[in-house]
Amino acid sequence: MKRPVVLDTPILIAYVRGALAGGEGAGSLLSMLRAAEDERSLLVSAATFWEIELIRRHPRNDLRALPPTDALIWSLRSKGVSTAPITPELAVRAVRLLDGGFHKDPMDQFITATAIAEEGILATRDQAIRAWAAKNGNPELAPMV
């Protein structure tokens, strides 16, 4: 089986909207995500849906173009996108990232821990996550362009 590509929240939102900035050539983030979708190896953490639902409650949210969260989950699953639950073991792994200097955003902890636990490739543009992953050598990161 191909390694999963784990999407962080902003990447998932941009991908669903068709608004993922960057090139479409070989080696680009967009081409990697399209290939992973074709291979049914896209993976989204349950934490991402929690975060999307929180964003919706903020008065200045910009999620009007997305379907309601439960419809989004159904739509993604119907396209073969997998969802990863938050298990007790994953929760412990997420918190232990702090021991290695990871930042304090719990959603980023869960999403990064999911990528590590699944031996996946993390699709994120978050500079703090990218710097931490580069320093620690894990998880592997998708290209930014």
Buried (B, 14 or more C-beta within 10 A) or exposed (E): EEBBBBBBBBBBBBBBEEEBEBEEEEEBBBBBBBBBBEBBBBBBBBBBBBBBBEBEEEEEEEBEEBEEBEEBBEEBEEEEBBBBEBEEEBBEBBBEBEEEEBBEBBBBBBBBBBBBBBEBBBBBBBEEBBEBBEEBEBBBBBBEE
